[in-house]
Amino acid sequence: MPIGEGWDLPPDAAPWSSFHWFAVPVTGSLQLTVLSERPMWYVGHFHEQRMVPCPGQGCEACACGVGRQIRYTFAVADWETRRSGLLEVGQQNGLLIQSWCARNGGLRGMMLDLSKAGRQRQSRTVVRYVEQEAPAWAMGLDVPEVGLALYLTWQKSGCRVPEELRAAYEGKAKAGGSEQGGRSRSPRSRAGLDSVPARPHRG
């Protein structure tokens, strides 16, 4: 294990299970470059003040009558800190981002500006496309593995992890999979905007 002085750590020194989730600020905006070539999506609930995945049959939130939402998750890089991490948006903004892919030549490298429509944390998120070429430093970053990030985040918070995600990442997590492991890979049935159903299926 390397050793050094000061506060700055080398990129590979972070704990393997640490993923940074970007939150849109109430004031100002967040400027990001998308690193993913495709998003991951999941069906979830806003339940007990947080988003949780819907595991389908036996879902506690479904039993409580909580509505279901489609959520999109992307690997991104922050312009200010030059840090990579994850961003999650709802279906409306996800499809808006999809509509910009042709204009941008794909999802990867898309530049986005995100802000809140109001001054409350739960205010609607406004996403704007930035007509600008992605910087070389962003395109050279290691891409966080979105599926592994979701698995570890939900596992740590005590959520019931959807079976297909558990099957795809449980072994990798136990083996100490790294978020610095290159391009992210997604379970085929949960990857991509084009595969999203018009309405979430009931579990």
Sequence and secondary structure as in RCSB ss.txt:
>XXXX:A:sequence
MPIGEGWDLPPDAAPWSSFHWFAVPVTGSLQLTVLSERPMWYVGHFHEQRMVPCPGQGCEACACGVGRQIRYTFA
VADWETRRSGLLEVGQQNGLLIQSWCARNGGLRGMMLDLSKAGRQRQSRTVVRYVEQEAPAWAMGLDVPEVGLAL
YLTWQKSGCRVPEELRAAYEGKAKAGGSEQGGRSRSPRSRAGLDSVPARPHRG
>XXXX:A:secstr
    SSS   GGGS TT   B    SSS EEEEE  SS EEEEEEEETTEEEE  STT HHHHTT   EEEEEEE
EEETTT  EEEEEEEHHHHHHHHHTHHHHTSSTT EEEEEESSSSTTS EEEEEE S   HHHHTS    HHHHH
HHHHHHHT    HHHHHHHHHHHHTT  TTSSS    GGGB STT  SS    
